[in-house]
Amino acid sequence: MLWIAFFCPPHVHGEREGVAVGFMAGLISCPLTLFVMTFAISRGVPEAGIMSRSS
């Protein structure tokens, strides 16, 4: 993988495609984040859930 990353020409995508992929990836939440936030909210401390996932 390192060889390909350093020595192969980059694969070019259109600008609109990159924006669409970034937007869609942002819509899908990480399962661990959902678990931590659900647990923190159920315990009555949502700020703890937010702080644990910010790092």
N, C-alpha and C positions, 0 to 999 in steps of 0.2 A: 504494500500500500504506500509506503514511503517513496519507493521508486516511481510509482505512477504519479504521486503528488508532486515530486520534484522535476521529473523529466518528461512527462507527457504534456502535450498542449492542453490548455484549459477547454472545457466544454462550455460553449457559449449558449446562453438562454436569452430570450427576449426580456425586455424590462417589465412588461406587463405580467409575464409568467412568474417572475420573482416576487412581485408584489402580491399576486394571488396566492402563491404558496406560503408566503409569510403571514398573510391574513388568515388563511385556513389553519396554519399551525398554531396561531394564537388563539383560535377558537376552541381547540382541543386541550382540555385541562389534563395535567399530569395526574395519574391515579393516586400517587403518594400525596400530592397537594390536596386532592379531594378528601382523602382519609384524614389527614392532619387537621384540615379546616372543619370537617364534620365532627371529629373528636373534640376539638377545642370549643366549638359552638355548643356541643352537647354538655360540656363541663361548665359552660357559662363564661368562658374567657376567649372570645374570638380574637382579641389582640395578641394573645399568645400564639395562636395559629398563624397569624399574619407575620409576626416576628420570626417564627421558626422557619418560614419558607422564604424570607427575604435574603438570606445569605447563600 
